[in-house]
Amino acid sequence: MANSHQRRYNITALQRGLRLLQLFSESPQGLAAKQVAVRSRLPVSTVHRFLANLEASGFLNCGGDGVYHLGIACFAIGQAALGQLDIRRVSLPYLRELNRQTRETIHLTVRHGLSAVYVEKLDSPEQLRIHSRIGAAVPLYCTAVGKVMLAYMPEAEREASLPQLGLKRLTPNTVGNLQELEAELYRVRKNGYACDLEEHEPHIRCVAAPIWDHSGAVNASLSITAPTVRMAVTRLRQLAPLIQTAGLQISRELGYQTAIGSASPVRRNSTREAVLAKL
C-alpha cells in the first residue's frame, strides 16, 4: 500500500523540472539547451519545453546567446529559505561577534550530500578579503567546514561516504588518499576542530568547529577564513578555542545538551566518538 501511494505522488514532469533546476544551480556560467539535454539525458525537444515553461515562470532567464541562467524566482525562494533556517537565525549573533573579534570572514555551512553549502557569510572589514558566496557548495574532504561534518558523521555513514568522495588534488596540500583523510578526521575528532591549510584554494586558510543539533548530529559547521598573510598557523590554532566556543553556544541554543562537567559536546549515540572527544 505504501509503495502504491509513493508511485501515485511521484509526478514525473515535476521531478524532471526540479532536476533541471539543480543542473543550473551547479553551473554558475549557465547552460545552453543542448548542454542541458546532454547532462539530463533527455531529448532536446523535451528540454526545450521544460526550459520554456521555467523561463515563463521566472525560474530561468535566457540571454541573447541562448544560454539560460537561474531566474529571479529562484533567488526569491532561496532568500525565503535562508530566512526560515533556524540555524541561520540562531547562529547570526555569534557569527557577528566572531567577525567583530577576529576581523576575518566568517562562514556558516550546512551539509548537502557530499558537499558543504554556505548559508551565511560575514565579510572581513580588511581590504584583502575572501571571495565566496552564499549558496556555493564546497567539498567535504578538503575544507575545514567539510572535514568537521565528515569527522562527526556516524561511523557507518562515514565509512559508506568516504569511497564516494572522489578525491581530487585541488592544491599541493589537498589530501591524496582515503588513508590520509581518515587520519586527518581522527585528528579532527581528537582536537574538536578542523583546519584547512591551503587544501581547497591556494593562499587561504581557515579553522572550523562543529555545530550539534538537538539529536547530537553534526550537519552544520562554522569557520573563520583568512588569507595566509593574516593567518599564520600559530594564529589559526589560537583562534580554534574561540570558534569552538561559538559552535558550542549555537549547539546549546539548538537544543543540544553537553555532558555534565564536559567542556565539549559528547555524541549520545556513539561511545567511541565520546571517548575521542575527551582525548
Phi, psi and chi 1 to 4 in degrees:
 res  aa     phi    psi   chi1   chi2   chi3   chi4
   1 MET       -  -44.0 -177.9   66.9   68.1      -
   2 ALA   -60.6  -39.8      -      -      -      -
   3 ASN   -66.7  -36.8  -72.1  -21.6      -      -
   4 SER   -66.5  -38.1   64.1      -      -      -
   5 HIS   -64.5  -40.9  -79.1  -66.8      -      -
   6 GLN   -62.1  -42.6 -173.5  175.1   12.2      -
   7 ARG   -65.3  -38.3  -73.3 -165.3  -62.7  -89.2
   8 ARG   -62.9  -36.5 -174.7 -179.3  -54.8  167.2
   9 TYR   -95.5    1.7  -69.8  109.6      -      -
  10 ASN   -86.8   95.1 -175.5   13.1      -      -
  11 ILE   -87.7  107.7  -55.5  172.2      -      -
  12 THR   -58.0  -46.5  -57.6      -      -      -
  13 ALA   -61.7  -41.5      -      -      -      -
  14 LEU   -63.9  -43.8  176.6   59.6      -      -
  15 GLN   -61.5  -40.7  -65.1  -66.0  -27.9      -
  16 ARG   -64.9  -43.8  -75.0  180.0  175.8  175.8
  17 GLY   -60.8  -41.3      -      -      -      -
  18 LEU   -67.1  -37.4  -67.3  173.3      -      -
  19 ARG   -65.2  -36.7  -77.6 -161.8  -64.9  -89.9
  20 LEU   -64.9  -41.7  -66.7 -171.2      -      -
  21 LEU   -61.2  -37.4  -72.9  177.0      -      -
  22 GLN   -62.7  -37.6 -177.0   65.2   35.6      -
  23 LEU   -59.2  -42.1  -71.1  178.5      -      -
  24 PHE   -69.7  -32.0  -75.9   96.7      -      -
  25 SER   -66.2  -22.4   73.5      -      -      -
  26 GLU   -96.4    2.2  -61.4  165.5   -3.8      -
  27 SER  -131.5   81.4  -55.0      -      -      -
  28 PRO   -59.0  -26.4  -20.3   31.1      -      -
  29 GLN   -79.7   -5.5   74.0  -79.7    4.9      -
  30 GLY    88.3  171.1      -      -      -      -
  31 LEU  -141.0  140.9  -65.4  169.0      -      -
  32 ALA   -84.8  163.8      -      -      -      -
  33 ALA   -57.7  -41.0      -      -      -      -
  34 LYS   -64.8  -37.1  -72.4 -175.7  178.5  179.6
  35 GLN   -65.3  -40.8  -68.4  174.6  -59.8      -
  36 VAL   -61.9  -41.9  175.5      -      -      -
  37 ALA   -62.1  -42.3      -      -      -      -
  38 VAL   -64.9  -46.5  170.1      -      -      -
  39 ARG   -72.5  -32.0  -62.5 -169.4 -173.9 -169.9
  40 SER   -90.6  -14.1   65.6      -      -      -
  41 ARG    60.9   34.5  -61.9 -179.4 -179.3  178.9
  42 LEU  -109.9  154.5  -68.6  173.7      -      -
  43 PRO   -60.8  146.5  -21.3   32.2      -      -
  44 VAL   -58.6  -38.6  174.9      -      -      -
  45 SER   -62.6  -40.7   57.9      -      -      -
  46 THR   -65.1  -43.4  -59.2      -      -      -
  47 VAL   -59.9  -42.9  165.9      -      -      -
  48 HIS   -59.5  -40.0  -85.3  -66.5      -      -
  49 ARG   -65.5  -43.6  -70.3 -162.9  -62.8  -87.3
  50 PHE   -63.1  -45.1  -85.4  103.3      -      -
  51 LEU   -63.7  -39.1  -64.9 -178.7      -      -
  52 ALA   -63.1  -42.2      -      -      -      -
  53 ASN   -69.1  -40.7  -81.8  -88.3      -      -
  54 LEU   -67.0  -35.4  -69.5  169.5      -      -
  55 GLU   -69.4  -41.9 -176.6 -178.1   13.8      -
  56 ALA   -62.3  -31.5      -      -      -      -
  57 SER   -92.6    2.0   56.4      -      -      -
  58 GLY    89.0    2.7      -      -      -      -
  59 PHE   -81.6  -19.9  -73.8   94.6      -      -
  60 LEU  -134.6  154.3  -67.3  177.2      -      -
  61 ASN  -131.8  152.7   60.7   58.3      -      -
  62 CYS  -124.2  127.3 -176.7      -      -      -
  63 GLY   -83.3  178.0      -      -      -      -
  64 GLY   -66.5  -16.4      -      -      -      -
  65 ASP   -87.9    2.8   56.5   -2.0      -      -
  66 GLY    80.7    9.3      -      -      -      -
  67 VAL   -96.1  130.4  175.4      -      -      -
  68 TYR   -95.9  145.4  -69.7   81.4      -      -
  69 HIS  -132.8  161.6  -62.5  -93.8      -      -
  70 LEU   -60.2  140.1  -69.5  177.2      -      -
  71 GLY   -97.1 -177.6      -      -      -      -
  72 ILE   -65.5  -28.2 -168.0   65.6      -      -
  73 ALA   -64.1  -38.0      -      -      -      -
  74 CYS   -65.2  -41.0  -69.3      -      -      -
  75 PHE   -62.1  -44.2  176.5   79.5      -      -
  76 ALA   -62.7  -42.6      -      -      -      -
  77 ILE   -67.2  -41.3  -70.1  175.2      -      -
  78 GLY   -61.1  -42.6      -      -      -      -
  79 GLN   -64.4  -39.5  -71.2  -62.0  104.8      -
  80 ALA   -64.6  -40.3      -      -      -      -
  81 ALA   -63.9  -41.6      -      -      -      -
  82 LEU   -60.5  -40.9  -75.6  175.5      -      -
  83 GLY   -66.7  -23.8      -      -      -      -
  84 GLN   -94.2   -3.9  -66.1  172.6   22.8      -
  85 LEU   -74.7  112.1  -84.5  175.8      -      -
  86 ASP   -56.3  -40.1  -80.1  -14.4      -      -
  87 ILE   -64.2  -34.5 -169.9  169.1      -      -
  88 ARG   -68.7  -45.3 -179.2  175.0  175.6  -91.2
  89 ARG   -62.7  -44.6  174.7 -179.1   54.3   79.6
  90 VAL   -67.5  -37.7  167.3      -      -      -
  91 SER   -77.6  -27.3  -59.1      -      -      -
  92 LEU   -53.5  -44.4 -158.7   50.9      -      -
  93 PRO   -60.7  -36.7  -22.4   33.6      -      -
  94 TYR   -73.0  -36.8  -59.7   99.8      -      -
  95 LEU   -64.0  -41.3  -56.1 -177.8      -      -
  96 ARG   -63.4  -40.1  -73.0  173.0  176.3  156.5
  97 GLU   -67.3  -40.3 -178.9   59.6   19.2      -
  98 LEU   -62.0  -42.3  -78.6  173.4      -      -
  99 ASN   -61.6  -40.2 -177.8 -112.4      -      -
 100 ARG   -68.5  -43.1 -175.3 -167.9   68.1   79.5
 101 GLN   -71.6  -39.5  -70.7 -178.7  -37.7      -
 102 THR   -97.2  -23.6   65.9      -      -      -
 103 ARG    59.5   30.2  -64.4 -178.3   60.5   84.2
 104 GLU  -121.9  169.1  -59.9  -63.8   -3.7      -
 105 THR   -70.5  133.4  -60.5      -      -      -
 106 ILE  -116.7  130.2  -50.3  -60.5      -      -
 107 HIS  -117.6  145.5  -71.1  118.4      -      -
 108 LEU  -118.9  128.4  173.4   69.0      -      -
 109 THR  -128.1  153.7   64.7      -      -      -
 110 VAL  -125.6  153.2  -62.7      -      -      -
 111 ARG   -81.0  137.0 -178.7 -175.9  160.7 -153.7
 112 HIS  -134.8   99.8  178.4   67.4      -      -
 113 GLY    63.5 -122.6      -      -      -      -
 114 LEU  -102.5   25.9  -62.1  177.9      -      -
 115 SER  -131.4  161.6  -60.5      -      -      -
 116 ALA  -110.8  132.8      -      -      -      -
 117 VAL  -112.8  130.0  177.7      -      -      -
 118 TYR   -71.7  123.2  -64.0  126.1      -      -
 119 VAL  -112.3  -10.7  -64.3      -      -      -
 120 GLU  -155.1  146.9 -173.2   55.6  -89.3      -
 121 LYS  -147.7  130.8  175.1 -166.9  178.0 -176.0
 122 LEU  -115.8  120.2  -60.2 -177.3      -      -
 123 ASP   -72.8  151.4  -84.8  -47.5      -      -
 124 SER   -69.1  142.8  166.7      -      -      -
 125 PRO   -77.3   -7.2   28.4  -34.4      -      -
 126 GLU   -71.6  157.7  -58.2  -68.1  -16.6      -
 127 GLN   -66.3  -39.8 -173.9  171.9    2.4      -
 128 LEU   -87.8  113.5 -177.8   59.3      -      -
 129 ARG  -121.4  171.1  -59.8 -179.5 -179.3 -178.9
 130 ILE   -93.3  133.0  -58.2  -59.4      -      -
 131 HIS   -94.6  104.5  -64.0  -74.4      -      -
 132 SER  -148.0  167.9   58.0      -      -      -
 133 ARG  -144.1  147.7   62.9  178.8  176.4   83.0
 134 ILE   -62.5  134.6  -66.7  175.0      -      -
 135 GLY    98.9  -15.7      -      -      -      -
 136 ALA   -73.4  146.7      -      -      -      -
 137 ALA  -110.7  139.1      -      -      -      -
 138 VAL  -127.8  155.8  -65.3      -      -      -
 139 PRO   -65.8  153.6  -17.5   30.7      -      -
 140 LEU   -77.1  -33.0  -64.9 -178.5      -      -
 141 TYR   -82.3  -16.9   65.8   90.0      -      -
 142 CYS  -128.4   17.6   60.2      -      -      -
 143 THR  -123.5  150.3   57.0      -      -      -
 144 ALA   -63.8  -43.9      -      -      -      -
 145 VAL   -62.7  -36.1  -71.5      -      -      -
 146 GLY   -75.0  -41.7      -      -      -      -
 147 LYS   -62.6  -34.4  -74.6 -170.3  -77.6 -173.8
 148 VAL   -60.1  -45.2  162.5      -      -      -
 149 MET   -70.3  -36.1  -71.7 -173.1  -91.8      -
 150 LEU   -64.4  -44.3  -94.4 -179.0      -      -
 151 ALA   -62.1  -35.9      -      -      -      -
 152 TYR  -100.0   11.0  -73.2   96.3      -      -
 153 MET   -62.7  149.8  -87.4 -175.0 -170.3      -
 154 PRO   -53.7  142.3  -25.7   34.6      -      -
 155 GLU   -54.6  -44.1 -171.1  170.2   -5.6      -
 156 ALA   -65.1  -40.3      -      -      -      -
 157 GLU   -67.5  -39.3 -176.6 -179.4    0.9      -
 158 ARG   -63.6  -44.5 -174.9  170.0   61.6 -111.0
 159 GLU   -62.7  -33.9  -70.5  178.9   -5.8      -
 160 ALA   -76.1  -29.2      -      -      -      -
 161 SER   -82.6  -35.6  -61.6      -      -      -
 162 LEU   -55.3  -45.3  -70.0 -179.1      -      -
 163 PRO   -66.3  -15.9  -19.9   33.1      -      -
 164 GLN   -90.0   -3.9  -58.2  176.9   39.5      -
 165 LEU   -70.6  -26.7  -68.1  173.7      -      -
 166 GLY    61.3   59.7      -      -      -      -
 167 LEU   -56.8  130.2  -55.6 -172.9      -      -
 168 LYS  -132.6  138.4  -64.3  178.8 -178.3  177.9
 169 ARG   -79.3  104.2  -77.4 -163.0 -179.9  -85.5
 170 LEU   -85.4  -24.0  -56.1 -179.4      -      -
 171 THR  -144.0  170.1   76.9      -      -      -
 172 PRO   -60.4  -19.6  -26.4   35.6      -      -
 173 ASN   -94.2   -4.9  -67.5  -14.1      -      -
 174 THR   -64.8  140.2  -54.3      -      -      -
 175 VAL   -57.5  139.0   64.1      -      -      -
 176 GLY   -99.3  -21.2      -      -      -      -
 177 ASN  -153.7  169.7   55.7   60.9      -      -
 178 LEU   -65.4  -33.9  -70.9  179.7      -      -
 179 GLN   -62.5  -44.3 -173.3  175.3    1.4      -
 180 GLU   -63.3  -40.9  -70.3  179.4   13.7      -
 181 LEU   -64.7  -43.5  178.7   57.9      -      -
 182 GLU   -62.5  -37.7  -71.7  172.7  -17.1      -
 183 ALA   -65.3  -39.3      -      -      -      -
 184 GLU   -65.5  -41.4  173.1   66.4    8.5      -
 185 LEU   -66.6  -33.0  -62.3 -179.8      -      -
 186 TYR   -61.9  -43.0  172.8   82.8      -      -
 187 ARG   -64.6  -36.6  -74.7 -169.4  -68.4  -89.9
 188 VAL   -62.2  -46.3  172.1      -      -      -
 189 ARG   -65.5  -35.8  -67.4 -169.1  -65.8  -86.6
 190 LYS   -68.1  -43.2 -178.8  176.6  179.1  178.6
 191 ASN   -85.1  -26.9  -64.4  -30.3      -      -
 192 GLY    86.7    7.9      -      -      -      -
 193 TYR  -154.0  165.8   64.6   89.0      -      -
 194 ALA  -127.4  152.6      -      -      -      -
 195 CYS  -121.9  150.4  -63.3      -      -      -
 196 ASP  -121.7  106.2  173.6   -5.5      -      -
 197 LEU  -102.3   73.1  -58.4  175.7      -      -
 198 GLU    58.2   40.2  -58.3  177.5   75.0      -
 199 GLU   -92.9  -27.9  -61.3  162.3   46.1      -
 200 HIS   -99.6  -41.9 -178.8 -125.1      -      -
 201 GLU  -138.6  141.9  -63.4 -178.6   70.7      -
 202 PRO   -63.2  146.3  -18.0   30.2      -      -
 203 HIS    70.4   15.1  -45.3  -58.5      -      -
 204 ILE  -129.3  131.4  -65.8  175.8      -      -
 205 ARG  -127.1  151.3  -68.6  174.6  177.8  166.5
 206 CYS  -154.4  162.7   63.7      -      -      -
 207 VAL  -129.9  137.0   57.1      -      -      -
 208 ALA  -133.4  153.2      -      -      -      -
 209 ALA  -130.8  155.0      -      -      -      -
 210 PRO   -78.8  157.0   28.3  -34.1      -      -
 211 ILE  -121.3  121.5  -64.2  174.0      -      -
 212 TRP   -92.6  140.2  -76.6  -98.1      -      -
 213 ASP   -91.4 -173.9   64.3   20.0      -      -
 214 HIS   -63.7  -23.2   67.1  -78.0      -      -
 215 SER   -91.7   -4.4   68.9      -      -      -
 216 GLY    92.2    7.0      -      -      -      -
 217 ALA   -87.8  149.4      -      -      -      -
 218 VAL  -112.1   99.3  174.9      -      -      -
 219 ASN  -120.9   17.0  -70.5  -55.3      -      -
 220 ALA  -151.1  158.0      -      -      -      -
 221 SER  -156.2  165.4   57.5      -      -      -
 222 LEU  -133.2  154.6   71.7  164.7      -      -
 223 SER  -145.2  158.5   66.7      -      -      -
 224 ILE  -112.1  124.4  -56.7  168.8      -      -
 225 THR  -125.7  139.2  -53.3      -      -      -
 226 ALA  -155.0  158.1      -      -      -      -
 227 PRO   -64.0  152.5  -15.2   27.8      -      -
 228 THR   -60.2  -27.8   54.5      -      -      -
 229 VAL   -65.5  -21.4  -66.2      -      -      -
 230 ARG  -110.0   -5.7  -67.9 -158.6  -55.1  -93.6
 231 MET  -124.7   73.0 -172.1   68.6   92.3      -
 232 ALA   -63.8  155.7      -      -      -      -
 233 VAL   -58.8  -36.3  174.2      -      -      -
 234 THR   -62.9  -40.9   51.8      -      -      -
 235 ARG   -67.9  -39.5 -175.5 -173.7 -177.2 -143.8
 236 LEU   -57.1  -44.4 -173.5  146.3      -      -
 237 ARG   -68.6  -32.8  -70.8  173.1  177.8  161.8
 238 GLN   -67.6  -31.5  -70.9  168.8   -6.5      -
 239 LEU   -80.2  -16.9  -68.4  175.6      -      -
 240 ALA   -55.4  -48.6      -      -      -      -
 241 PRO   -61.5  -32.2  -22.5   34.3      -      -
 242 LEU   -64.5  -45.9 -169.2   65.4      -      -
 243 ILE   -76.2  -30.0 -161.5  164.8      -      -
 244 GLN   -62.4  -41.8  -75.6  178.5  -73.4      -
 245 THR   -63.2  -43.9  -62.4      -      -      -
 246 ALA   -62.1  -42.7      -      -      -      -
 247 GLY   -61.5  -39.4      -      -      -      -
 248 LEU   -68.6  -39.6 -178.5   54.0      -      -
 249 GLN   -64.2  -42.7  -69.9  170.8  -34.4      -
 250 ILE   -62.8  -43.5  -64.7  168.2      -      -
 251 SER   -58.1  -43.5  -59.3      -      -      -
 252 ARG   -63.0  -38.5  -73.8  170.2  173.9  163.4
 253 GLU   -68.5  -25.1  -70.8 -145.4   27.5      -
 254 LEU   -83.4    0.5  -68.5  172.2      -      -
 255 GLY   102.5    4.3      -      -      -      -
 256 TYR   -78.8  138.7 -171.8   77.9      -      -
 257 GLN  -115.4  131.0  -64.0 -177.7    0.8      -
 258 THR   -86.8  159.9   56.8      -      -      -
 259 ALA   -66.6  146.8      -      -      -      -
 260 ILE   -60.2  128.6  -63.4  175.0      -      -
 261 GLY    81.1    2.0      -      -      -      -
 262 SER   -98.2  138.7  173.2      -      -      -
 263 ALA   -84.7  -13.9      -      -      -      -
 264 SER  -125.6  150.6  -55.1      -      -      -
 265 PRO   -61.3  147.0  -22.8   34.0      -      -
 266 VAL  -121.9  128.4  176.7      -      -      -
 267 ARG   -66.7  131.9  -65.6 -179.3   63.3   87.9
 268 ARG   -73.1  -30.4  -63.8  173.8  179.7  171.2
 269 ASN  -100.8    7.7  -60.9  -34.4      -      -
 270 SER  -144.4  108.2  172.6      -      -      -
 271 THR   -61.3  -40.0  -56.4      -      -      -
 272 ARG   -60.8  -43.8  179.1  173.2 -179.4  -90.7
 273 GLU   -66.7  -36.2  -62.2  -64.9  -17.2      -
 274 ALA   -63.5  -41.1      -      -      -      -
 275 VAL   -65.1  -44.4  171.3      -      -      -
 276 LEU   -62.5  -36.0  -71.9  171.5      -      -
 277 ALA   -66.6  -23.5      -      -      -      -
 278 LYS   -90.0  -10.5  -65.5  177.9 -179.5  178.2
 279 LEU   -67.8      -  -70.2  176.4      -      -
